[in-house]
């Protein structure tokens, strides 16, 4: 009997150790700073590199961060200055989508960057010009969601770009019109998270809505624990991680992870440098958070911090 008890105890220890290993804690690290201090940017990851586009003060240079070497380089400058754009990667190319130009004029411009040729080219413009939008790739197509339209008010526009035809198509509008939101895609859904109403960060939202491409319909999911805008999000493992943001009282250090299967939120270690208008992208098992303003309004930083095991 004693031998059986000892075997059971050993088995329990093994199982506990396995559980602990599978749920190893994550922590933040400080990485090489970006060569330029920026805010109101967008980022996209491709082949282990993170591409940074846009800037509130007009920086046009394409900043490129190589995660493996923890070093920066630069690519060809954007055709024109833009802030509050969206960005994503698809089929070996980087796309800069919409944003504001010439002050606060929403643009429909979409540019495609070829890393191999270090060259930008204009592709089909958005049907709806807008700034402070968000974008992600789902089923091999780029989905552009929300933002501020030409009227100066929020648009519910949800438009998808098919690179094989180089055409945009309108899909079911996002239920909650907003800007300064984040968008992230899992294997079968697109998620629109947080944001603000008509550009006012005193009117932050915690709403989460999921889009099903099979039905062309949106559904409401569990709200974010913290209402905020000027945020960034990226998929880390099986969860969507939301970072940063701003409100009149200051910037947010909260880092919250959403489990789409369980429809549940959980906290992660706080962002060491709270900021808004930042970018987030995943390389391997690490989430990289780049740039953004450390205080509400027109501030900027070159900070790069990463979260991982």
Secondary structure per residue as TSV (DSSP state, phi and psi in degrees):
chain	resnum	aa	ss	phi	psi
A	1	X	-	360.0	-43.1
A	2	X	H	-60.8	-39.3
A	3	X	H	-63.3	-40.4
A	4	X	H	-64.0	-43.2
A	5	X	H	-62.2	-41.0
A	6	X	H	-64.0	-38.8
A	7	X	H	-65.3	-42.1
A	8	X	H	-63.0	-42.6
A	9	X	H	-61.6	-41.5
A	10	X	H	-64.6	-39.7
A	11	X	H	-63.5	-41.6
A	12	X	H	-61.4	-42.7
A	13	X	H	-62.1	-40.7
A	14	X	H	-62.5	-46.3
A	15	X	H	-63.0	-42.3
A	16	X	H	-63.3	-41.4
A	17	X	H	-62.9	-39.8
A	18	X	H	-64.1	-40.2
A	19	X	H	-64.3	-44.2
A	20	X	H	-61.3	-40.2
A	21	X	H	-65.5	-39.3
A	22	X	H	-72.7	-17.9
A	23	X	T	-116.9	39.4
A	24	X	-	-58.8	140.6
A	25	X	-	-66.6	155.3
A	26	X	-	-112.6	155.5
A	27	X	E	-147.4	165.3
A	28	X	E	-92.5	143.8
A	29	X	E	-125.9	153.0
A	30	X	E	-97.0	129.7
A	31	X	-	-115.3	177.9
A	32	X	-	-57.8	128.0
A	33	X	-	-68.0	153.5
A	34	X	-	-66.2	144.1
A	35	X	S	-59.4	-29.1
A	36	X	S	-120.7	145.5
A	37	X	-	-82.8	128.0
A	38	X	B	-142.4	159.4
A	39	X	-	-147.5	169.0
A	40	X	S	55.2	50.8
A	41	X	-	-106.1	176.2
A	42	X	E	-138.4	149.4
A	43	X	E	-131.7	157.4
A	44	X	E	-146.4	142.3
A	45	X	E	-103.1	136.2
A	46	X	E	-149.2	121.4
A	47	X	T	53.7	43.6
A	48	X	T	80.4	4.0
A	49	X	E	-116.9	146.6
A	50	X	E	-112.5	125.2
A	51	X	E	-103.9	129.6
A	52	X	E	-111.3	123.4
A	53	X	E	-123.4	148.5
A	54	X	-	83.8	163.4
A	55	X	-	-176.3	143.3
A	56	X	T	-67.0	-29.8
A	57	X	T	-95.0	2.9
A	58	X	-	103.2	8.7
A	59	X	-	-60.8	128.5
A	60	X	-	-103.7	-16.7
A	61	X	-	-59.7	142.7
A	62	X	E	-88.8	110.4
A	63	X	E	-87.5	134.3
A	64	X	E	-127.3	121.4
A	65	X	E	-107.5	124.5
A	66	X	E	-98.1	108.9
A	67	X	T	-64.0	-41.5
A	68	X	T	-62.1	-40.1
A	69	X	T	-95.9	-4.2
A	70	X	T	50.7	52.1
A	71	X	E	-143.6	160.9
A	72	X	E	-114.4	151.9
A	73	X	E	-144.4	179.8
A	74	X	E	-129.8	147.3
A	75	X	E	-114.0	-174.3
A	76	X	-	-57.0	140.8
A	77	X	-	-67.8	149.6
A	78	X	-	-58.7	150.5
A	79	X	S	-57.4	-32.4
A	80	X	S	-151.7	161.4
A	81	X	-	-67.0	143.8
A	82	X	-	-153.5	146.4
A	83	X	B	-132.1	159.6
A	84	X	S	56.6	41.0
A	85	X	-	-84.9	179.2
A	86	X	E	-112.6	158.5
A	87	X	E	-149.0	149.9
A	88	X	E	-160.2	169.5
A	89	X	E	-120.4	142.8
A	90	X	E	-158.7	131.6
A	91	X	T	53.9	41.3
A	92	X	T	79.1	10.2
A	93	X	E	-125.5	157.2
A	94	X	E	-107.9	137.8
A	95	X	E	-119.5	129.1
A	96	X	E	-105.7	124.7
A	97	X	E	-126.8	123.3
A	98	X	-	60.3	-151.0
A	99	X	-	108.9	-167.9
A	100	X	E	-112.3	141.2
A	101	X	E	-130.0	161.1
A	102	X	T	48.9	52.0
A	103	X	T	94.2	-111.8
A	104	X	T	-122.9	38.4
A	105	X	E	-92.5	117.2
A	106	X	E	-63.5	139.2
A	107	X	-	-116.0	152.7
A	108	X	-	-100.0	1.7
A	109	X	-	-62.8	140.1
A	110	X	E	-132.3	128.0
A	111	X	E	-122.2	141.9
A	112	X	E	-112.6	129.7
A	113	X	E	-109.2	130.1
A	114	X	E	-102.9	106.7
A	115	X	T	-60.1	-33.8
A	116	X	T	-65.8	-37.4
A	117	X	T	-97.0	-8.3
A	118	X	T	51.1	54.2
A	119	X	E	-144.1	138.5
A	120	X	E	-99.6	146.6
A	121	X	E	-141.9	149.1
A	122	X	E	-77.3	137.9
A	123	X	E	-121.0	-174.0
A	124	X	-	-53.7	130.0
A	125	X	-	-73.7	160.9
A	126	X	-	-60.2	140.9
A	127	X	S	-62.2	-30.8
A	128	X	S	-118.6	110.0
A	129	X	-	-63.9	135.7
A	130	X	-	-166.4	153.7
A	131	X	B	-119.8	165.7
A	132	X	S	56.0	39.2
A	133	X	-	-94.6	-177.8
A	134	X	E	-140.5	156.7
A	135	X	E	-147.6	153.2
A	136	X	E	-156.8	163.1
A	137	X	E	-100.6	131.1
A	138	X	E	-140.1	129.2
A	139	X	T	54.7	38.7
A	140	X	T	74.1	17.2
A	141	X	E	-134.5	154.5
A	142	X	E	-94.7	124.4
A	143	X	E	-104.6	123.1
A	144	X	E	-108.6	126.2
A	145	X	E	-127.9	134.7
A	146	X	-	65.8	-159.2
A	147	X	-	111.6	-173.7
A	148	X	B	-107.5	124.7
A	149	X	-	-88.5	-172.5
A	150	X	T	-62.5	-22.8
A	151	X	T	-75.5	-11.0
A	152	X	S	86.4	2.1
A	153	X	S	-116.9	165.6
A	154	X	B	-63.1	147.2
A	155	X	-	-115.0	145.3
A	156	X	-	-90.8	11.4
A	157	X	-	-55.8	134.7
A	158	X	E	-135.1	104.1
A	159	X	E	-124.3	144.4
A	160	X	E	-121.7	137.4
A	161	X	E	-108.7	126.8
A	162	X	E	-103.7	110.2
A	163	X	T	-65.8	-21.1
A	164	X	T	-71.8	-27.8
A	165	X	T	-111.3	-10.4
A	166	X	T	53.3	46.7
A	167	X	E	-133.9	149.0
A	168	X	E	-100.8	144.4
A	169	X	E	-132.5	139.5
A	170	X	E	-80.6	134.1
A	171	X	-	-118.6	-175.3
A	172	X	S	-53.9	125.4
A	173	X	-	-61.9	149.0
A	174	X	-	-66.0	134.3
A	175	X	S	-60.1	-39.9
A	176	X	S	-104.7	111.3
A	177	X	-	-68.5	132.1
A	178	X	-	-167.9	167.3
A	179	X	B	-135.4	175.4
A	180	X	S	52.0	34.5
A	181	X	-	-93.4	177.6
A	182	X	E	-122.4	151.0
A	183	X	E	-131.2	137.7
A	184	X	E	-142.0	150.6
A	185	X	E	-121.1	137.2
A	186	X	-	-103.6	-163.6
A	187	X	S	-64.2	-31.5
A	188	X	S	-133.9	3.9
A	189	X	-	-142.5	155.4
A	190	X	E	-113.1	133.3
A	191	X	E	-117.6	127.7
A	192	X	E	-104.6	124.7
A	193	X	E	-126.7	131.2
A	194	X	-	60.3	-153.1
A	195	X	-	115.3	-169.8
A	196	X	E	-143.5	168.0
A	197	X	E	-99.8	123.4
A	198	X	T	48.3	41.6
A	199	X	T	78.7	1.0
A	200	X	E	-96.7	112.9
A	201	X	E	-78.0	3.9
A	202	X	E	-85.6	-1.2
A	203	X	E	-123.0	50.4
A	204	X	E	-71.3	154.5
A	205	X	-	-122.1	153.4
A	206	X	-	-114.3	6.7
A	207	X	-	-65.3	143.6
A	208	X	E	-129.7	126.5
A	209	X	E	-130.6	138.9
A	210	X	E	-114.5	136.0
A	211	X	E	-107.0	131.2
A	212	X	E	-105.5	110.9
A	213	X	T	-67.7	-21.7
A	214	X	T	-68.9	-30.0
A	215	X	T	-113.7	-7.9
A	216	X	T	54.8	47.0
A	217	X	E	-136.3	151.0
A	218	X	E	-104.2	151.5
A	219	X	E	-139.7	151.5
A	220	X	E	-82.6	136.5
A	221	X	E	-117.1	177.3
A	222	X	-	-59.3	133.0
A	223	X	-	-66.4	156.1
A	224	X	-	-63.9	144.3
A	225	X	S	-60.8	-29.6
A	226	X	S	-121.6	118.7
A	227	X	-	-71.3	126.5
A	228	X	-	-164.9	164.3
A	229	X	B	-144.1	174.4
A	230	X	S	66.9	34.1
A	231	X	-	-100.0	173.0
A	232	X	E	-135.8	155.7
A	233	X	E	-146.8	150.5
A	234	X	E	-153.0	156.8
A	235	X	E	-87.2	125.1
A	236	X	E	-124.7	110.2
A	237	X	T	67.7	-123.6
A	238	X	T	-101.5	7.9
A	239	X	E	-122.0	154.6
A	240	X	E	-97.5	123.9
A	241	X	E	-107.5	127.1
A	242	X	E	-108.8	132.2
A	243	X	E	-131.1	154.3
A	244	X	-	70.1	-162.8
A	245	X	-	122.0	171.4
A	246	X	E	-142.5	157.7
A	247	X	E	-149.4	168.5
A	248	X	T	-54.9	-29.9
A	249	X	T	-79.7	-13.5
A	250	X	E	148.5	-171.3
A	251	X	E	-95.1	161.9
A	252	X	-	-101.5	133.7
A	253	X	-	-101.4	-3.3
A	254	X	-	-62.7	139.2
A	255	X	E	-126.8	117.9
A	256	X	E	-126.8	136.1
A	257	X	E	-111.5	134.2
A	258	X	E	-111.2	128.7
A	259	X	E	-98.5	105.5
A	260	X	T	-62.4	-34.2
A	261	X	T	-68.7	-41.2
A	262	X	T	-89.2	-10.9
A	263	X	T	53.1	51.3
A	264	X	E	-140.4	144.1
A	265	X	E	-104.7	149.6
A	266	X	E	-146.4	151.0
A	267	X	E	-83.1	151.7
A	268	X	E	-123.6	169.7
A	269	X	-	-54.4	141.0
A	270	X	-	-63.4	149.6
A	271	X	-	-65.9	125.3
A	272	X	S	-58.9	-38.9
A	273	X	S	-115.9	92.9
A	274	X	-	-59.2	137.2
A	275	X	-	-163.3	166.6
A	276	X	B	-128.3	168.1
A	277	X	S	61.4	32.4
A	278	X	-	-100.4	178.2
A	279	X	E	-125.2	152.2
A	280	X	E	-139.4	137.8
A	281	X	E	-152.6	153.0
A	282	X	E	-106.9	134.2
A	283	X	E	-127.9	115.0
A	284	X	T	62.7	-124.2
A	285	X	T	-98.6	12.8
A	286	X	E	-120.3	143.1
A	287	X	E	-103.0	122.6
A	288	X	E	-104.4	131.7
A	289	X	E	-117.8	124.7
A	290	X	E	-127.2	135.1
A	291	X	-	63.2	-160.5
A	292	X	-	101.4	160.1
A	293	X	B	-88.1	127.1
A	294	X	S	-74.4	-14.9
A	295	X	S	-128.7	155.8
A	296	X	S	-57.1	148.7
A	297	X	S	88.2	-152.6
A	298	X	S	-81.7	71.4
A	299	X	-	-123.7	164.0
A	300	X	-	-149.8	162.1
A	301	X	B	-150.0	165.8
A	302	X	-	-108.0	12.5
A	303	X	-	-62.4	139.7
A	304	X	E	-132.3	120.1
A	305	X	E	-133.4	144.2
A	306	X	E	-129.2	145.6
A	307	X	E	-114.5	129.1
A	308	X	E	-174.0	-179.3
A	309	X	-	-71.6	360.0
